[in-house]
Amino acid sequence: MSIDLSRVPSPAKLNLFLHITGRRDNGYHELQTIFQLIDLYDWLSFESLQDEQIYLAGLEEVEIEHNLIYRATQLLKPHATQYCGLKISIEKHIPMGAGLGGGSSNAATTLLVLNQLWQCGLTIEQLAELGLQLGADVPVFVHGRAAWAEGVGEQLTFIDLAQKKYIVLKPDCFISTQLLFSQKTLTRDTKPSKFCAYQLNSSLFGNNFEAIARSLYPKVDEAMQYLDQFGVARLTGTGACVFVEVSDQMSIEDILKHAPCTAYVVNSLEQSPLVNFDIAK
């Protein structure tokens, strides 16, 4: 598949569940989750420049040194055999700080595109390993497939999931991941499980951050109470977004119309549009 560099997709994800199964000596938490990519996209454009600078447009509220797109360029730069300067522009649709992985996805898209544009010659596995330095969610976006994840989220087993549709709500609040992890009431010893157990009874798999997020952020609680009328609402990541699987009995239009905050209807992706892509000549 050919990708036009003036409009490159960067998909979001949902965590269909999220269990914390332990804590490492270095303070990092062991977890189990399922990453499901969805068709909610940011769009990136890459314009080659004569000078050797990297310029970013469209995300001015994030300092460039902390911007994952910029940091991805710096990680890949030493591997470039055909380096050029770039103007990278982003058209943002994935809400920030929402548990949908927008920043990680943007970083992964940048790694994938520049690996070709700069002729770095790295494998997908090598790109995923680099991406892990930027965040635990980056490797799954590099691979571009649904995955059962363990470790800190980097140990991926790729899985096939049935095509689903979801309603996603974005409460009007910004959740501090650090605050949630610091809570003494956070369950950190959920018994490890297997994908086959999830397939047998997914309703037993929840999100260990859910109760804390609901108690600390009333708008998250409001959104979950609203969606719980129609199905089993879930928090994605550490939030703030919550989602519910769409069933045949639901009136999607009515649910969206009366939602207490921004609402999206999304479809699961069998794979990212960037799997096995080539830059359009």
Backbone torsions as a table, in degrees:
resi	resn	phi	psi	omega
1	MET	NA	134.3	179.2
2	SER	-92.4	140.2	179.5
3	ILE	-117.4	129.0	176.7
4	ASP	-80.7	123.1	-175.8
5	LEU	-67.5	-10.9	177.4
6	SER	-83.1	-7.7	-179.7
7	ARG	-159.5	87.8	-175.8
8	VAL	-106.7	126.3	-176.7
9	PRO	-75.6	148.7	178.4
10	SER	-138.4	96.9	-170.1
11	PRO	-77.6	158.1	173.9
12	ALA	-90.4	177.5	177.1
13	LYS	-140.3	159.0	167.1
14	LEU	-116.5	145.9	165.7
15	ASN	-93.0	110.6	-177.2
16	LEU	-68.4	-24.8	167.6
17	PHE	-156.6	168.8	178.0
18	LEU	-154.8	110.3	178.4
19	HIS	-114.4	136.4	172.3
20	ILE	-96.7	120.7	-172.6
21	THR	-106.9	-4.5	179.7
22	GLY	171.6	-178.9	-178.9
23	ARG	-137.7	132.5	180.0
24	ARG	-81.8	164.2	179.2
25	ASP	-61.0	-28.8	-178.9
26	ASN	-82.9	3.6	177.5
27	GLY	96.2	-16.9	178.3
28	TYR	-69.8	148.7	-178.3
29	HIS	-98.5	137.3	170.6
30	GLU	-80.0	140.6	-178.6
31	LEU	-144.1	167.6	168.3
32	GLN	-132.1	138.3	-179.8
33	THR	-158.1	166.0	167.7
34	ILE	-115.9	124.1	173.1
35	PHE	-91.7	123.8	173.9
36	GLN	-119.3	116.2	176.9
37	LEU	-73.8	146.6	-178.7
38	ILE	-131.3	163.7	-173.6
39	ASP	-90.2	42.0	167.4
40	LEU	-104.7	120.2	-169.4
41	TYR	-121.7	142.2	152.3
42	ASP	-86.3	159.6	177.9
43	TRP	-126.3	128.6	179.9
44	LEU	-112.1	145.4	172.5
45	SER	-124.3	143.6	-176.5
46	PHE	-124.7	116.8	-178.9
47	GLU	-118.2	120.1	179.5
48	SER	-70.5	142.3	-178.8
49	LEU	-124.1	158.5	-180.0
50	GLN	-74.3	-34.4	178.2
51	ASP	-82.6	179.1	-173.2
52	GLU	-102.8	14.1	-177.0
53	GLN	-85.8	156.5	173.1
54	ILE	-108.9	122.7	178.9
55	TYR	-116.7	140.2	177.9
56	LEU	-118.5	140.6	177.8
57	ALA	-134.2	140.2	173.8
58	GLY	105.4	-3.9	-179.6
59	LEU	-142.4	51.0	-172.2
60	GLU	-67.0	-19.6	-177.7
61	GLU	-73.1	-13.0	177.7
62	VAL	-103.9	124.3	178.9
63	GLU	-60.1	141.4	-171.0
64	ILE	-59.1	-34.8	-178.6
65	GLU	-66.9	-24.0	-179.5
66	HIS	-99.3	-5.6	-178.0
67	ASN	-75.0	124.2	-175.7
68	LEU	-66.1	-27.6	176.2
69	ILE	-64.6	-48.9	179.7
70	TYR	-63.1	-43.5	-179.4
71	ARG	-63.5	-33.3	176.4
72	ALA	-64.6	-39.9	178.6
73	THR	-62.7	-38.3	-177.9
74	GLN	-71.3	-33.0	176.6
75	LEU	-67.0	-35.5	-174.5
76	LEU	-87.3	-22.2	-174.4
77	LYS	-52.7	-43.2	-179.3
78	PRO	-64.4	-17.0	-178.2
79	HIS	-95.1	-4.4	-173.6
80	ALA	-73.9	133.3	172.3
81	THR	-103.4	-16.9	177.7
82	GLN	-131.4	61.9	-174.8
83	TYR	-69.3	142.4	171.2
84	CYS	-146.7	157.7	174.1
85	GLY	-69.7	162.9	-175.0
86	LEU	-145.1	147.1	160.9
87	LYS	-109.6	117.0	179.3
88	ILE	-109.7	120.1	-179.9
89	SER	-111.8	144.3	179.5
90	ILE	-124.5	132.4	173.4
91	GLU	-105.5	106.8	-168.1
92	LYS	-89.2	125.2	173.3
93	HIS	-126.2	-26.3	177.1
94	ILE	-78.9	119.4	-178.6
95	PRO	-62.5	146.0	-178.2
96	MET	-82.7	148.9	177.7
97	GLY	60.1	38.3	-171.8
98	ALA	-117.1	-3.4	-176.7
99	GLY	82.8	12.4	-178.8
100	LEU	-100.8	-1.6	172.8
101	GLY	75.8	23.5	-176.2
102	GLY	-58.0	-48.4	-179.2
103	GLY	-62.9	-42.1	178.8
104	SER	-64.7	-40.3	178.5
105	SER	-64.3	-42.9	177.9
106	ASN	-60.0	-40.9	178.3
107	ALA	-63.9	-43.3	-179.8
108	ALA	-64.4	-42.7	177.7
109	THR	-60.4	-42.0	178.4
110	THR	-62.1	-44.4	178.7
111	LEU	-61.1	-44.2	-177.3
112	LEU	-65.7	-44.2	-178.4
113	VAL	-68.2	-47.6	-175.1
114	LEU	-72.6	-24.4	173.9
115	ASN	-58.6	-35.2	176.2
116	GLN	-85.0	-47.7	-174.9
117	LEU	-61.4	-41.6	180.0
118	TRP	-91.2	2.5	178.8
119	GLN	51.8	56.2	-179.7
120	CYS	-79.4	-30.0	176.2
121	GLY	73.9	20.2	-179.7
122	LEU	-84.0	148.6	175.3
123	THR	-77.9	166.3	176.7
124	ILE	-58.9	-40.6	179.5
125	GLU	-62.7	-40.7	178.7
126	GLN	-67.5	-38.7	177.2
127	LEU	-65.2	-40.3	178.5
128	ALA	-63.9	-38.5	178.8
129	GLU	-64.9	-42.4	175.0
130	LEU	-61.9	-44.2	-176.7
131	GLY	-61.3	-29.7	179.6
132	LEU	-60.5	-26.9	176.8
133	GLN	-66.8	-20.7	-178.9
134	LEU	-93.2	-26.4	-179.3
135	GLY	169.1	151.2	-175.6
136	ALA	-66.7	-22.8	-179.6
137	ASP	-85.6	-12.9	-173.7
138	VAL	-63.7	-44.2	-177.5
139	PRO	-55.6	-39.0	-178.0
140	VAL	-65.9	-32.5	176.8
141	PHE	-73.6	-33.2	175.5
142	VAL	-62.8	-45.4	179.5
143	HIS	-72.9	-33.2	172.4
144	GLY	74.2	30.1	179.6
145	ARG	-139.8	154.4	175.1
146	ALA	-60.3	143.2	-174.9
147	ALA	-149.6	146.3	164.9
148	TRP	-85.0	123.2	-172.7
149	ALA	-119.3	142.3	177.4
150	GLU	-136.6	-171.5	-173.5
151	GLY	69.6	-131.5	172.7
152	VAL	-92.4	7.8	-178.8
153	GLY	117.8	-0.1	-174.9
154	GLU	-96.9	-15.3	179.4
155	GLN	-87.1	102.5	-168.1
156	LEU	-108.3	133.2	168.6
157	THR	-119.1	116.1	-174.2
158	PHE	-76.5	137.4	-172.5
159	ILE	-131.9	158.9	174.4
160	ASP	-104.5	125.6	179.5
161	LEU	-120.4	149.5	176.5
162	ALA	-63.8	146.4	177.5
163	GLN	-65.7	129.6	-178.3
164	LYS	-133.3	161.0	173.3
165	LYS	-118.6	142.7	-178.0
166	TYR	-132.2	148.4	166.5
167	ILE	-100.7	127.0	-178.0
168	VAL	-117.9	129.8	175.4
169	LEU	-109.7	139.7	176.7
170	LYS	-113.4	96.2	176.3
171	PRO	-59.3	150.7	-177.2
172	ASP	-82.4	67.5	175.9
173	CYS	-156.8	158.8	179.9
174	PHE	-116.0	116.4	-175.3
175	ILE	-87.4	135.7	174.3
176	SER	-87.9	108.9	178.4
177	THR	-58.4	-40.3	-179.5
178	GLN	-61.1	-40.5	179.1
179	LEU	-63.4	-43.2	-179.9
180	LEU	-63.9	-43.8	180.0
181	PHE	-64.7	-26.9	-175.7
182	SER	-81.3	-9.4	-175.3
183	GLN	-70.8	130.0	-178.1
184	LYS	-66.6	-23.4	-178.4
185	THR	-83.9	-2.7	179.7
186	LEU	-65.3	127.6	176.9
187	THR	-73.3	121.0	-176.7
188	ARG	-119.2	9.9	-174.9
189	ASP	-133.6	37.4	175.6
190	THR	-61.7	137.0	-178.4
191	LYS	-65.5	128.8	178.5
192	PRO	-58.7	147.9	-178.3
193	SER	-131.9	-169.6	-178.0
194	LYS	-130.6	157.9	179.6
195	PHE	-61.3	-35.9	-179.2
196	CYS	-63.0	-33.7	177.0
197	ALA	-67.5	-38.6	176.2
198	TYR	-62.2	-41.8	-179.9
199	GLN	-63.8	-34.6	-179.1
200	LEU	-72.4	-38.8	-177.6
201	ASN	-156.2	83.8	-176.6
202	SER	-67.5	-20.2	-177.8
203	SER	-66.9	-16.7	178.2
204	LEU	-81.3	-6.2	-174.7
205	PHE	-107.8	111.5	-179.5
206	GLY	-115.5	-154.9	-179.2
207	ASN	-125.7	118.6	-176.8
208	ASN	-62.2	-17.9	-179.5
209	PHE	-88.5	-9.6	-168.8
210	GLU	-59.8	-52.3	-176.2
211	ALA	-62.4	-40.0	-179.9
212	ILE	-67.6	-44.4	179.1
213	ALA	-60.8	-39.3	-179.6
214	ARG	-67.9	-35.8	-178.5
215	SER	-77.5	-33.7	-178.2
216	LEU	-85.4	-25.2	-175.0
217	TYR	-128.2	96.3	-177.2
218	PRO	-55.5	-30.6	-179.0
219	LYS	-70.4	-30.1	174.1
220	VAL	-67.8	-43.2	178.0
221	ASP	-60.3	-42.7	179.6
222	GLU	-61.1	-45.2	-179.0
223	ALA	-64.7	-39.9	-179.7
224	MET	-69.8	-39.9	176.5
225	GLN	-60.7	-39.1	-179.9
226	TYR	-64.0	-49.9	-177.4
227	LEU	-69.9	-28.3	179.7
228	ASP	-63.1	-16.7	175.7
229	GLN	-67.2	-23.3	-170.4
230	PHE	-113.4	-12.6	-178.1
231	GLY	177.6	-158.5	178.5
232	VAL	-97.2	106.7	-179.1
233	ALA	-75.8	145.8	179.3
234	ARG	-133.7	148.9	169.9
235	LEU	-87.2	140.9	174.5
236	THR	-102.9	130.6	-176.8
237	GLY	59.9	-134.5	173.0
238	THR	-97.0	10.6	177.0
239	GLY	88.5	-177.3	20.6
240	ALA	-91.3	-8.8	-174.2
241	CYS	-69.8	143.9	173.9
242	VAL	-126.2	156.8	-174.5
243	PHE	-147.9	162.6	175.1
244	VAL	-142.6	143.3	177.1
245	GLU	-72.9	136.6	-179.2
246	VAL	-80.0	134.3	175.4
247	SER	-114.8	166.8	-178.5
248	ASP	-63.6	-24.8	-176.2
249	GLN	-79.6	-13.1	-174.4
250	MET	-78.8	143.3	168.0
251	SER	-98.3	94.6	-174.1
252	ILE	-58.3	-41.9	-177.8
253	GLU	-59.9	-44.0	-179.6
254	ASP	-67.9	-39.7	-179.7
255	ILE	-62.9	-43.1	179.2
256	LEU	-67.2	-39.5	-175.9
257	LYS	-63.1	-37.2	-174.1
258	HIS	-103.3	7.5	-178.8
259	ALA	-61.5	143.3	-177.3
260	PRO	-78.1	-1.7	-178.3
261	CYS	-158.0	-174.3	179.8
262	THR	-57.2	133.1	-176.2
263	ALA	-129.3	145.6	178.9
264	TYR	-130.3	150.6	165.2
265	VAL	-111.8	126.5	-176.3
266	VAL	-131.4	158.1	175.6
267	ASN	-113.2	146.4	173.0
268	SER	-68.7	151.3	177.8
269	LEU	-108.1	132.4	173.9
270	GLU	-65.6	-38.6	173.1
271	GLN	-157.1	160.2	178.1
272	SER	-66.3	148.3	174.0
273	PRO	-60.3	-14.8	-176.9
274	LEU	-93.3	5.3	175.5
275	VAL	-74.2	125.2	177.8
276	ASN	58.3	37.2	-179.5
277	PHE	-87.4	162.3	170.8
278	ASP	-130.4	149.7	176.1
279	ILE	-72.3	130.6	179.1
280	ALA	-66.2	131.7	-179.2
281	LYS	-86.6	NA	NA
